[in-house]
Amino acid sequence: MQSFKKWALIPLFGALLSCAYATEVYNAQKIADIFYRLNGESAQPHKKINHAKGFCATGRFVSYAKNAAKFQIPLLQDSSLKAQVRYSLGGGNLHASDASKVRGIAVTLEGSKETWTMVMLNTPINFARTPEEFGRFFEMRIPKEGKVDHAYIKEMTQKVPSYRNFAHYMQGVGVTSSVAHTPYYSIHTFFFKDSKGELIPARFTLQPLEGVRTLSPEALKKAKGNFLEQDFKDQIAKRPVDYKLTLILANPKDPIDDTTKLWHGKHKEVELGHLEVSAYSGHGCNPEVFMPSTLPNGIEPPKDPLFEVRNEVYGITFSRRQ
Protein backbone atom coordinates (compact mmCIF):
# COMPACT_ATOMS: atom_id res chain seq x y z
CA MET A 1 0.00 0.00 0.00
CA GLN A 2 2.83 2.40 0.86
CA SER A 3 4.54 1.66 -2.46
CA PHE A 4 1.28 2.33 -4.34
CA LYS A 5 0.79 5.68 -2.63
CA LYS A 6 4.35 6.68 -3.41
CA TRP A 7 4.07 5.99 -7.14
CA ALA A 8 0.53 7.37 -7.38
CA LEU A 9 1.79 10.77 -6.24
CA ILE A 10 4.27 11.07 -9.11
CA PRO A 11 1.74 12.36 -11.74
CA LEU A 12 0.38 14.89 -9.24
CA PHE A 13 3.88 16.02 -8.32
CA GLY A 14 4.74 16.35 -11.99
CA ALA A 15 1.63 18.41 -12.65
CA LEU A 16 2.49 20.77 -9.80
CA LEU A 17 6.03 21.12 -11.13
CA SER A 18 4.68 21.94 -14.60
CA CYS A 19 2.42 24.60 -13.13
CA ALA A 20 5.36 26.11 -11.30
CA TYR A 21 7.33 26.40 -14.52
CA ALA A 22 4.27 27.76 -16.34
CA THR A 23 3.90 30.60 -13.83
CA GLU A 24 4.99 33.83 -15.45
CA VAL A 25 7.69 35.86 -13.79
CA TYR A 26 7.03 39.59 -14.05
CA ASN A 27 10.55 40.90 -13.80
CA ALA A 28 11.74 44.31 -15.01
CA GLN A 29 12.47 43.08 -18.53
CA LYS A 30 8.99 41.62 -18.96
CA ILE A 31 7.32 44.74 -17.58
CA ALA A 32 9.36 46.94 -19.92
CA ASP A 33 8.28 44.76 -22.85
CA ILE A 34 4.64 45.14 -21.77
CA PHE A 35 4.99 48.94 -21.76
CA TYR A 36 6.39 48.88 -25.29
CA ARG A 37 3.62 46.59 -26.52
CA LEU A 38 1.04 48.92 -24.96
CA ASN A 39 2.49 52.38 -25.65
CA GLY A 40 5.37 51.92 -28.09
CA GLU A 41 5.29 53.48 -31.56
CA SER A 42 7.47 52.26 -34.43
CA ALA A 43 7.49 55.79 -35.86
CA GLN A 44 8.82 57.18 -32.56
CA PRO A 45 11.06 54.46 -31.11
CA HIS A 46 12.85 56.85 -28.73
CA LYS A 47 9.82 58.31 -26.96
CA LYS A 48 8.95 57.60 -23.34
CA ILE A 49 6.52 54.73 -22.97
CA ASN A 50 4.96 56.00 -19.74
CA HIS A 51 4.48 59.55 -18.52
CA ALA A 52 5.36 60.49 -22.09
CA LYS A 53 3.72 63.91 -22.09
CA GLY A 54 5.45 66.46 -19.93
CA PHE A 55 7.34 69.71 -19.60
CA CYS A 56 10.34 70.93 -17.66
CA ALA A 57 11.05 73.61 -15.10
CA THR A 58 13.73 74.77 -12.69
CA GLY A 59 13.77 76.32 -9.26
CA ARG A 60 15.26 75.86 -5.84
CA PHE A 61 14.62 74.02 -2.60
CA VAL A 62 14.93 75.95 0.64
CA SER A 63 15.65 73.70 3.59
CA TYR A 64 14.24 74.44 7.05
CA ALA A 65 17.40 74.33 9.16
CA LYS A 66 15.66 73.61 12.47
CA ASN A 67 13.84 70.56 11.14
CA ALA A 68 16.73 69.40 8.94
CA ALA A 69 18.84 69.25 12.11
CA LYS A 70 16.59 66.44 13.34
CA PHE A 71 18.12 64.18 10.68
CA GLN A 72 21.58 63.08 9.61
CA ILE A 73 21.09 64.05 5.96
CA PRO A 74 24.04 66.22 4.87
CA LEU A 75 22.28 67.35 1.68
CA LEU A 76 19.66 69.17 3.73
CA GLN A 77 22.30 71.17 5.57
CA ASP A 78 22.61 73.34 2.46
CA SER A 79 20.23 76.25 2.89
CA SER A 80 19.33 76.31 -0.81
CA LEU A 81 19.53 73.57 -3.45
CA LYS A 82 19.06 73.77 -7.22
CA ALA A 83 15.95 71.94 -8.40
CA GLN A 84 15.31 70.30 -11.76
CA VAL A 85 11.61 69.54 -12.24
CA ARG A 86 9.53 67.60 -14.76
CA TYR A 87 5.73 67.62 -14.70
CA SER A 88 3.97 64.79 -16.54
CA LEU A 89 0.79 62.88 -17.28
CA GLY A 90 0.45 59.12 -16.90
CA GLY A 91 0.38 56.99 -20.05
CA GLY A 92 2.22 56.88 -23.34
CA ASN A 93 0.13 59.34 -25.37
CA LEU A 94 2.13 62.44 -26.26
CA HIS A 95 -1.11 64.21 -27.13
CA ALA A 96 -3.15 63.15 -24.10
CA SER A 97 -5.63 65.60 -22.65
CA ASP A 98 -4.54 67.37 -19.48
CA ALA A 99 -7.92 66.38 -18.04
CA SER A 100 -6.24 63.10 -17.07
CA LYS A 101 -6.47 62.32 -13.37
CA VAL A 102 -3.02 60.71 -13.27
CA ARG A 103 -0.30 63.33 -12.77
CA GLY A 104 3.37 62.97 -11.96
CA ILE A 105 6.31 65.08 -10.88
CA ALA A 106 10.03 64.28 -10.91
CA VAL A 107 12.35 66.49 -8.89
CA THR A 108 16.11 66.36 -8.59
CA LEU A 109 17.64 68.42 -5.78
CA GLU A 110 21.29 69.20 -6.48
CA GLY A 111 23.76 69.87 -3.70
CA SER A 112 27.50 70.50 -3.93
CA LYS A 113 28.28 66.78 -3.48
CA GLU A 114 25.00 64.84 -3.56
CA THR A 115 21.61 64.74 -5.25
CA TRP A 116 18.17 63.49 -4.31
CA THR A 117 15.67 62.46 -6.97
CA MET A 118 12.01 62.21 -6.08
CA VAL A 119 9.55 60.62 -8.50
CA MET A 120 6.02 61.16 -7.24
CA LEU A 121 2.38 60.80 -8.24
CA ASN A 122 -0.73 62.76 -7.33
CA THR A 123 -2.15 59.81 -5.38
CA PRO A 124 -0.86 58.57 -2.01
CA ILE A 125 -1.29 54.89 -2.99
CA ASN A 126 -0.44 52.70 -5.94
CA PHE A 127 -2.64 50.34 -7.95
CA ALA A 128 -0.34 47.31 -7.54
CA ARG A 129 1.42 45.67 -4.62
CA THR A 130 3.76 43.30 -6.47
CA PRO A 131 5.62 43.26 -9.82
CA GLU A 132 3.12 40.67 -11.06
CA GLU A 133 0.13 42.88 -10.26
CA PHE A 134 1.94 45.85 -11.78
CA GLY A 135 2.70 44.01 -15.03
CA ARG A 136 -0.74 42.45 -15.39
CA PHE A 137 -2.42 45.82 -14.80
CA PHE A 138 -0.91 47.13 -18.03
CA GLU A 139 -0.81 43.84 -19.91
CA MET A 140 -4.58 43.43 -19.79
CA ARG A 141 -4.92 46.82 -21.50
CA ILE A 142 -2.96 45.74 -24.59
CA PRO A 143 -5.39 45.48 -27.55
CA LYS A 144 -5.93 42.01 -29.00
CA GLU A 145 -6.89 41.98 -32.66
CA GLY A 146 -7.30 45.74 -32.41
CA LYS A 147 -9.66 45.68 -29.42
CA VAL A 148 -9.22 46.23 -25.70
CA ASP A 149 -11.09 43.68 -23.59
CA HIS A 150 -12.92 46.11 -21.30
CA ALA A 151 -15.07 43.33 -19.82
CA TYR A 152 -11.95 41.47 -18.69
CA ILE A 153 -10.43 44.66 -17.24
CA LYS A 154 -13.63 45.28 -15.28
CA GLU A 155 -13.63 41.69 -14.03
CA MET A 156 -10.00 41.82 -12.89
CA THR A 157 -10.46 45.23 -11.28
CA GLN A 158 -13.07 43.69 -9.00
CA LYS A 159 -11.17 40.44 -8.49
CA VAL A 160 -7.75 41.84 -7.50
CA PRO A 161 -7.92 43.74 -4.17
CA SER A 162 -5.15 46.19 -5.14
CA TYR A 163 -6.90 47.16 -8.38
CA ARG A 164 -10.28 47.41 -6.68
CA ASN A 165 -8.91 49.53 -3.85
CA PHE A 166 -7.20 51.94 -6.23
CA ALA A 167 -10.25 52.24 -8.52
CA HIS A 168 -12.39 53.06 -5.50
CA TYR A 169 -9.90 55.70 -4.33
CA MET A 170 -9.71 57.31 -7.77
CA GLN A 171 -13.48 57.83 -7.83
CA GLY A 172 -12.97 60.56 -5.25
CA VAL A 173 -10.04 62.23 -7.02
CA GLY A 174 -10.81 65.32 -9.04
CA VAL A 175 -8.89 66.88 -11.92
CA THR A 176 -6.76 69.70 -10.54
CA SER A 177 -6.81 73.00 -12.38
CA SER A 178 -3.06 73.54 -12.30
CA VAL A 179 0.22 71.96 -11.23
CA ALA A 180 0.25 74.80 -8.69
CA HIS A 181 -2.82 73.21 -7.07
CA THR A 182 -1.77 69.55 -7.35
CA PRO A 183 -0.41 67.51 -4.42
CA TYR A 184 2.23 64.85 -5.01
CA TYR A 185 3.13 61.77 -2.95
CA SER A 186 6.10 59.41 -2.66
CA ILE A 187 3.82 56.32 -2.46
CA HIS A 188 6.80 54.27 -1.24
CA THR A 189 8.06 54.36 2.35
CA PHE A 190 11.67 55.52 2.65
CA PHE A 191 13.92 55.43 5.72
CA PHE A 192 15.37 58.64 7.14
CA LYS A 193 18.30 58.63 9.56
CA ASP A 194 17.46 60.77 12.57
CA SER A 195 19.87 62.68 14.80
CA LYS A 196 20.43 59.53 16.91
CA GLY A 197 21.34 57.46 13.86
CA GLU A 198 18.09 55.49 13.85
CA LEU A 199 16.27 54.84 10.56
CA ILE A 200 12.74 56.24 10.68
CA PRO A 201 10.20 54.97 8.09
CA ALA A 202 8.31 57.78 6.41
CA ARG A 203 6.45 58.72 3.29
CA PHE A 204 6.77 62.24 1.94
CA THR A 205 4.55 64.64 0.11
CA LEU A 206 4.74 67.90 -1.84
CA GLN A 207 1.70 69.97 -0.94
CA PRO A 208 0.93 73.14 -2.95
CA LEU A 209 1.07 76.24 -0.79
CA GLU A 210 -1.89 77.71 -2.69
CA GLY A 211 -3.98 74.68 -1.78
CA VAL A 212 -5.51 71.85 -3.77
CA ARG A 213 -8.14 72.97 -6.28
CA THR A 214 -10.09 70.85 -8.74
CA LEU A 215 -12.10 71.76 -11.80
CA SER A 216 -15.87 71.64 -11.71
CA PRO A 217 -17.54 69.40 -14.33
CA GLU A 218 -18.52 72.54 -16.25
CA ALA A 219 -15.00 73.99 -16.18
CA LEU A 220 -13.54 70.64 -17.16
CA LYS A 221 -15.68 70.55 -20.30
CA LYS A 222 -14.37 73.97 -21.33
CA ALA A 223 -10.72 73.23 -20.52
CA LYS A 224 -8.30 72.97 -23.44
CA GLY A 225 -6.30 69.79 -23.96
CA ASN A 226 -3.00 71.41 -23.01
CA PHE A 227 -4.02 73.78 -20.24
CA LEU A 228 -1.43 72.67 -17.66
CA GLU A 229 1.66 73.89 -19.50
CA GLN A 230 0.17 77.26 -20.42
CA ASP A 231 -1.25 77.70 -16.94
CA PHE A 232 2.21 77.06 -15.48
CA LYS A 233 3.71 79.77 -17.69
CA ASP A 234 0.99 82.17 -16.59
CA GLN A 235 1.55 81.26 -12.93
CA ILE A 236 5.30 81.85 -12.85
CA ALA A 237 4.92 85.16 -14.71
CA LYS A 238 3.28 86.37 -11.47
CA ARG A 239 5.09 84.35 -8.77
CA PRO A 240 6.81 80.97 -8.28
CA VAL A 241 4.83 77.77 -7.83
CA ASP A 242 5.51 76.68 -4.24
CA TYR A 243 5.18 73.37 -2.42
CA LYS A 244 6.10 72.33 1.09
CA LEU A 245 8.01 69.06 1.40
CA THR A 246 6.71 67.14 4.40
CA LEU A 247 7.70 63.83 5.93
CA ILE A 248 4.83 61.73 7.27
CA LEU A 249 6.35 59.46 9.91
CA ALA A 250 4.98 55.92 10.12
CA ASN A 251 3.05 54.73 13.14
CA PRO A 252 3.99 51.27 14.53
CA LYS A 253 1.16 49.43 12.74
CA ASP A 254 1.38 51.23 9.40
CA PRO A 255 2.12 48.99 6.39
CA ILE A 256 5.54 50.17 5.23
CA ASP A 257 6.08 47.48 2.57
CA ASP A 258 2.75 47.84 0.75
CA THR A 259 2.27 50.81 -1.59
CA THR A 260 -1.44 50.08 -2.04
CA LYS A 261 -2.39 50.82 1.57
CA LEU A 262 -3.33 54.20 2.99
CA TRP A 263 -2.09 55.20 6.42
CA HIS A 264 -4.98 56.09 8.68
CA GLY A 265 -5.19 58.21 11.80
CA LYS A 266 -2.92 60.98 13.05
CA HIS A 267 0.77 60.98 12.17
CA LYS A 268 3.73 63.05 13.24
CA GLU A 269 4.84 65.29 10.39
CA VAL A 270 8.11 67.12 9.78
CA GLU A 271 8.37 69.91 7.21
CA LEU A 272 11.79 69.65 5.58
CA GLY A 273 11.48 72.82 3.50
CA HIS A 274 9.75 74.26 0.47
CA LEU A 275 10.21 73.78 -3.25
CA GLU A 276 10.02 76.97 -5.27
CA VAL A 277 9.55 76.35 -9.01
CA SER A 278 10.20 79.62 -10.81
CA ALA A 279 11.22 79.03 -14.44
CA TYR A 280 9.84 77.16 -17.44
CA SER A 281 12.53 75.28 -19.39
CA GLY A 282 10.66 73.70 -22.28
CA HIS A 283 10.83 70.01 -23.15
CA GLY A 284 14.56 69.33 -23.07
CA CYS A 285 14.36 67.11 -19.97
CA ASN A 286 11.64 64.87 -21.41
CA PRO A 287 14.07 62.22 -22.78
CA GLU A 288 16.00 62.09 -19.52
CA VAL A 289 15.56 59.52 -16.77
CA PHE A 290 14.79 60.44 -13.17
CA MET A 291 15.80 57.51 -10.98
CA PRO A 292 13.99 57.20 -7.62
CA SER A 293 16.99 55.24 -6.33
CA THR A 294 19.18 58.36 -6.46
CA LEU A 295 19.28 59.07 -2.74
CA PRO A 296 21.63 61.13 -0.58
CA ASN A 297 23.40 59.89 2.52
CA GLY A 298 20.92 59.57 5.36
CA ILE A 299 18.00 58.33 3.24
CA GLU A 300 17.63 54.59 2.65
CA PRO A 301 15.48 52.99 -0.10
CA PRO A 302 12.08 51.37 0.45
CA LYS A 303 11.72 47.67 1.23
CA ASP A 304 8.52 46.96 -0.68
CA PRO A 305 8.57 44.50 -3.63
CA LEU A 306 8.01 47.17 -6.30
CA PHE A 307 10.70 49.79 -5.72
CA GLU A 308 13.73 47.98 -7.11
CA VAL A 309 11.80 46.65 -10.12
CA ARG A 310 10.54 50.17 -10.81
CA ASN A 311 14.12 51.45 -10.97
CA GLU A 312 15.20 48.58 -13.21
CA VAL A 313 12.34 49.28 -15.62
CA TYR A 314 13.40 52.94 -15.79
CA GLY A 315 16.94 51.87 -16.62
CA ILE A 316 15.84 49.42 -19.34
CA THR A 317 13.46 51.84 -21.05
CA PHE A 318 16.01 54.67 -20.86
CA SER A 319 18.61 52.52 -22.62
CA ARG A 320 16.10 51.68 -25.37
CA ARG A 321 15.50 55.37 -26.02
CA GLN A 322 19.16 56.02 -26.83
C-alpha positions as CSV (number, residue, x, y, z in Angstrom):
1,M,0.0,0.0,0.0
2,Q,2.8,2.4,0.9
3,S,4.5,1.7,-2.5
4,F,1.3,2.3,-4.3
5,K,0.8,5.7,-2.6
6,K,4.3,6.7,-3.4
7,W,4.1,6.0,-7.1
8,A,0.5,7.4,-7.4
9,L,1.8,10.8,-6.2
10,I,4.3,11.1,-9.1
11,P,1.7,12.4,-11.7
12,L,0.4,14.9,-9.2
13,F,3.9,16.0,-8.3
14,G,4.7,16.4,-12.0
15,A,1.6,18.4,-12.6
16,L,2.5,20.8,-9.8
17,L,6.0,21.1,-11.1
18,S,4.7,21.9,-14.6
19,C,2.4,24.6,-13.1
20,A,5.4,26.1,-11.3
21,Y,7.3,26.4,-14.5
22,A,4.3,27.8,-16.3
23,T,3.9,30.6,-13.8
24,E,5.0,33.8,-15.5
25,V,7.7,35.9,-13.8
26,Y,7.0,39.6,-14.0
27,N,10.5,40.9,-13.8
28,A,11.7,44.3,-15.0
29,Q,12.5,43.1,-18.5
30,K,9.0,41.6,-19.0
31,I,7.3,44.7,-17.6
32,A,9.4,46.9,-19.9
33,D,8.3,44.8,-22.9
34,I,4.6,45.1,-21.8
35,F,5.0,48.9,-21.8
36,Y,6.4,48.9,-25.3
37,R,3.6,46.6,-26.5
38,L,1.0,48.9,-25.0
39,N,2.5,52.4,-25.7
40,G,5.4,51.9,-28.1
41,E,5.3,53.5,-31.6
42,S,7.5,52.3,-34.4
43,A,7.5,55.8,-35.9
44,Q,8.8,57.2,-32.6
45,P,11.1,54.5,-31.1
46,H,12.8,56.9,-28.7
47,K,9.8,58.3,-27.0
48,K,9.0,57.6,-23.3
49,I,6.5,54.7,-23.0
50,N,5.0,56.0,-19.7
51,H,4.5,59.6,-18.5
52,A,5.4,60.5,-22.1
53,K,3.7,63.9,-22.1
54,G,5.4,66.5,-19.9
55,F,7.3,69.7,-19.6
56,C,10.3,70.9,-17.7
57,A,11.1,73.6,-15.1
58,T,13.7,74.8,-12.7
59,G,13.8,76.3,-9.3
60,R,15.3,75.9,-5.8
61,F,14.6,74.0,-2.6
62,V,14.9,75.9,0.6
63,S,15.6,73.7,3.6
64,Y,14.2,74.4,7.0
65,A,17.4,74.3,9.2
66,K,15.7,73.6,12.5
67,N,13.8,70.6,11.1
68,A,16.7,69.4,8.9
69,A,18.8,69.3,12.1
70,K,16.6,66.4,13.3
71,F,18.1,64.2,10.7
72,Q,21.6,63.1,9.6
73,I,21.1,64.0,6.0
74,P,24.0,66.2,4.9
75,L,22.3,67.3,1.7
76,L,19.7,69.2,3.7
77,Q,22.3,71.2,5.6
78,D,22.6,73.3,2.5
79,S,20.2,76.3,2.9
80,S,19.3,76.3,-0.8
81,L,19.5,73.6,-3.5
82,K,19.1,73.8,-7.2
83,A,16.0,71.9,-8.4
84,Q,15.3,70.3,-11.8
85,V,11.6,69.5,-12.2
86,R,9.5,67.6,-14.8
87,Y,5.7,67.6,-14.7
88,S,4.0,64.8,-16.5
89,L,0.8,62.9,-17.3
90,G,0.4,59.1,-16.9
91,G,0.4,57.0,-20.0
92,G,2.2,56.9,-23.3
93,N,0.1,59.3,-25.4
94,L,2.1,62.4,-26.3
95,H,-1.1,64.2,-27.1
96,A,-3.2,63.1,-24.1
97,S,-5.6,65.6,-22.6
98,D,-4.5,67.4,-19.5
99,A,-7.9,66.4,-18.0
100,S,-6.2,63.1,-17.1
101,K,-6.5,62.3,-13.4
102,V,-3.0,60.7,-13.3
103,R,-0.3,63.3,-12.8
104,G,3.4,63.0,-12.0
105,I,6.3,65.1,-10.9
106,A,10.0,64.3,-10.9
107,V,12.3,66.5,-8.9
108,T,16.1,66.4,-8.6
109,L,17.6,68.4,-5.8
110,E,21.3,69.2,-6.5
111,G,23.8,69.9,-3.7
112,S,27.5,70.5,-3.9
113,K,28.3,66.8,-3.5
114,E,25.0,64.8,-3.6
115,T,21.6,64.7,-5.3
116,W,18.2,63.5,-4.3
117,T,15.7,62.5,-7.0
118,M,12.0,62.2,-6.1
119,V,9.5,60.6,-8.5
120,M,6.0,61.2,-7.2
121,L,2.4,60.8,-8.2
122,N,-0.7,62.8,-7.3
123,T,-2.1,59.8,-5.4
124,P,-0.9,58.6,-2.0
125,I,-1.3,54.9,-3.0
126,N,-0.4,52.7,-5.9
127,F,-2.6,50.3,-7.9
128,A,-0.3,47.3,-7.5
129,R,1.4,45.7,-4.6
130,T,3.8,43.3,-6.5
131,P,5.6,43.3,-9.8
132,E,3.1,40.7,-11.1
133,E,0.1,42.9,-10.3
134,F,1.9,45.8,-11.8
135,G,2.7,44.0,-15.0
136,R,-0.7,42.4,-15.4
137,F,-2.4,45.8,-14.8
138,F,-0.9,47.1,-18.0
139,E,-0.8,43.8,-19.9
140,M,-4.6,43.4,-19.8
141,R,-4.9,46.8,-21.5
142,I,-3.0,45.7,-24.6
143,P,-5.4,45.5,-27.5
144,K,-5.9,42.0,-29.0
145,E,-6.9,42.0,-32.7
146,G,-7.3,45.7,-32.4
147,K,-9.7,45.7,-29.4
148,V,-9.2,46.2,-25.7
149,D,-11.1,43.7,-23.6
150,H,-12.9,46.1,-21.3
151,A,-15.1,43.3,-19.8
152,Y,-12.0,41.5,-18.7
153,I,-10.4,44.7,-17.2
154,K,-13.6,45.3,-15.3
155,E,-13.6,41.7,-14.0
156,M,-10.0,41.8,-12.9
157,T,-10.5,45.2,-11.3
158,Q,-13.1,43.7,-9.0
159,K,-11.2,40.4,-8.5
160,V,-7.7,41.8,-7.5
161,P,-7.9,43.7,-4.2
162,S,-5.1,46.2,-5.1
163,Y,-6.9,47.2,-8.4
164,R,-10.3,47.4,-6.7
165,N,-8.9,49.5,-3.8
166,F,-7.2,51.9,-6.2
167,A,-10.3,52.2,-8.5
168,H,-12.4,53.1,-5.5
169,Y,-9.9,55.7,-4.3
170,M,-9.7,57.3,-7.8
171,Q,-13.5,57.8,-7.8
172,G,-13.0,60.6,-5.3
173,V,-10.0,62.2,-7.0
174,G,-10.8,65.3,-9.0
175,V,-8.9,66.9,-11.9
176,T,-6.8,69.7,-10.5
177,S,-6.8,73.0,-12.4
178,S,-3.1,73.5,-12.3
179,V,0.2,72.0,-11.2
180,A,0.2,74.8,-8.7
181,H,-2.8,73.2,-7.1
182,T,-1.8,69.6,-7.3
183,P,-0.4,67.5,-4.4
184,Y,2.2,64.8,-5.0
185,Y,3.1,61.8,-2.9
186,S,6.1,59.4,-2.7
187,I,3.8,56.3,-2.5
188,H,6.8,54.3,-1.2
189,T,8.1,54.4,2.4
190,F,11.7,55.5,2.7
191,F,13.9,55.4,5.7
192,F,15.4,58.6,7.1
193,K,18.3,58.6,9.6
194,D,17.5,60.8,12.6
195,S,19.9,62.7,14.8
196,K,20.4,59.5,16.9
197,G,21.3,57.5,13.9
198,E,18.1,55.5,13.8
199,L,16.3,54.8,10.6
200,I,12.7,56.2,10.7
201,P,10.2,55.0,8.1
202,A,8.3,57.8,6.4
203,R,6.4,58.7,3.3
204,F,6.8,62.2,1.9
205,T,4.5,64.6,0.1
206,L,4.7,67.9,-1.8
207,Q,1.7,70.0,-0.9
208,P,0.9,73.1,-2.9
209,L,1.1,76.2,-0.8
210,E,-1.9,77.7,-2.7
211,G,-4.0,74.7,-1.8
212,V,-5.5,71.8,-3.8
213,R,-8.1,73.0,-6.3
214,T,-10.1,70.9,-8.7
215,L,-12.1,71.8,-11.8
216,S,-15.9,71.6,-11.7
217,P,-17.5,69.4,-14.3
218,E,-18.5,72.5,-16.3
219,A,-15.0,74.0,-16.2
220,L,-13.5,70.6,-17.2
221,K,-15.7,70.5,-20.3
222,K,-14.4,74.0,-21.3
223,A,-10.7,73.2,-20.5
224,K,-8.3,73.0,-23.4
225,G,-6.3,69.8,-24.0
226,N,-3.0,71.4,-23.0
227,F,-4.0,73.8,-20.2
228,L,-1.4,72.7,-17.7
229,E,1.7,73.9,-19.5
230,Q,0.2,77.3,-20.4
231,D,-1.2,77.7,-16.9
232,F,2.2,77.1,-15.5
233,K,3.7,79.8,-17.7
234,D,1.0,82.2,-16.6
235,Q,1.6,81.3,-12.9
236,I,5.3,81.9,-12.8
237,A,4.9,85.2,-14.7
238,K,3.3,86.4,-11.5
239,R,5.1,84.3,-8.8
240,P,6.8,81.0,-8.3
241,V,4.8,77.8,-7.8
242,D,5.5,76.7,-4.2
243,Y,5.2,73.4,-2.4
244,K,6.1,72.3,1.1
245,L,8.0,69.1,1.4
246,T,6.7,67.1,4.4
247,L,7.7,63.8,5.9
248,I,4.8,61.7,7.3
249,L,6.3,59.5,9.9
250,A,5.0,55.9,10.1
251,N,3.1,54.7,13.1
252,P,4.0,51.3,14.5
253,K,1.2,49.4,12.7
254,D,1.4,51.2,9.4
255,P,2.1,49.0,6.4
256,I,5.5,50.2,5.2
257,D,6.1,47.5,2.6
258,D,2.8,47.8,0.7
259,T,2.3,50.8,-1.6
260,T,-1.4,50.1,-2.0
261,K,-2.4,50.8,1.6
262,L,-3.3,54.2,3.0
263,W,-2.1,55.2,6.4
264,H,-5.0,56.1,8.7
265,G,-5.2,58.2,11.8
266,K,-2.9,61.0,13.0
267,H,0.8,61.0,12.2
268,K,3.7,63.0,13.2
269,E,4.8,65.3,10.4
270,V,8.1,67.1,9.8
271,E,8.4,69.9,7.2
272,L,11.8,69.7,5.6
273,G,11.5,72.8,3.5
274,H,9.8,74.3,0.5
275,L,10.2,73.8,-3.3
276,E,10.0,77.0,-5.3
277,V,9.5,76.4,-9.0
278,S,10.2,79.6,-10.8
279,A,11.2,79.0,-14.4
280,Y,9.8,77.2,-17.4
281,S,12.5,75.3,-19.4
282,G,10.7,73.7,-22.3
283,H,10.8,70.0,-23.2
284,G,14.6,69.3,-23.1
285,C,14.4,67.1,-20.0
286,N,11.6,64.9,-21.4
287,P,14.1,62.2,-22.8
288,E,16.0,62.1,-19.5
289,V,15.6,59.5,-16.8
290,F,14.8,60.4,-13.2
291,M,15.8,57.5,-11.0
292,P,14.0,57.2,-7.6
293,S,17.0,55.2,-6.3
294,T,19.2,58.4,-6.5
295,L,19.3,59.1,-2.7
296,P,21.6,61.1,-0.6
297,N,23.4,59.9,2.5
298,G,20.9,59.6,5.4
299,I,18.0,58.3,3.2
300,E,17.6,54.6,2.6
301,P,15.5,53.0,-0.1
302,P,12.1,51.4,0.5
303,K,11.7,47.7,1.2
304,D,8.5,47.0,-0.7
305,P,8.6,44.5,-3.6
306,L,8.0,47.2,-6.3
307,F,10.7,49.8,-5.7
308,E,13.7,48.0,-7.1
309,V,11.8,46.6,-10.1
310,R,10.5,50.2,-10.8
311,N,14.1,51.4,-11.0
312,E,15.2,48.6,-13.2
313,V,12.3,49.3,-15.6
314,Y,13.4,52.9,-15.8
315,G,16.9,51.9,-16.6
316,I,15.8,49.4,-19.3
317,T,13.5,51.8,-21.1
318,F,16.0,54.7,-20.9
319,S,18.6,52.5,-22.6
320,R,16.1,51.7,-25.4
321,R,15.5,55.4,-26.0
322,Q,19.2,56.0,-26.8
